[in-house]
Amino acid sequence: MTGRTMTAIIAGGLAAPALLAVAWFTLLAPKLDEEAAIDLGHGDYALQGTDGQPFTEDTLRGAPTAVFFGFAHCPEVCPTTLGDIDLWQAELVEAGEAPLRTYFVTVDPERDTVEMIGDYVGWVPGVVGVSGTREEIDKAIRAFRVFAAKVPLEGGDYTMDHSAFVLLFDDRGNFFEPIRYQEELESAMAKIRRVMAM
């Protein structure tokens, strides 16, 4: 076997996995992501909102909706995101548009009762706090495919690590797109106005 033949065989052997990788990232993975997004937020969770209404899969229907998962003892991400949401709502009101219906779902129900989460989010117009049992919160975390994990601290206390994006849903309860943590105002407002115009 000549060196040239061996080189061709090796090149061919390397090309096949490369082509499979390209096919995965350009054809198969996006399709799987789209299929997963179709079911985002769908599930049998049953939580309680600070508005006195249940928060279930059906809650996402009827109007464009934003959903954020966080917790009241959050040191940075949650207060920053609530500040962003307050800014978005102000932009909408100033333009004569309806506010965006928004839900803040706790990932720490052991500490965040409905009353506590209500106090925590009460300063932001249009935001409803959501809590429930650990079991039902875990169902919601799985349904929305967000990340949440308890992180022990010194002295026996703990904090929560969690996803930091806001999820937008259309008025049929279908996932639209996320708003990244601290996304630029112009970009976030463009997404919000697109989902509200559907």
Secondary structure, DSSP 4 states (H G I P E B T S, - for coil): --HHHHHHHHHHHHHHHHHHHHHIIIIIHHHHHHHHHHTTT-S---EEETTSSEESGGGGBSS-EEEEEE-TT-SSHHHHHHHHHHHHHHHHHHTTPPPPEEEEEES-TTT--HHHHHHHHTTSTTEEEEE--HHHHHHHHHHHT--EEEEE-GGG-EEEEE---EEEE-TBS-EEEEE-TT--HHHHHHHHHHHHH-
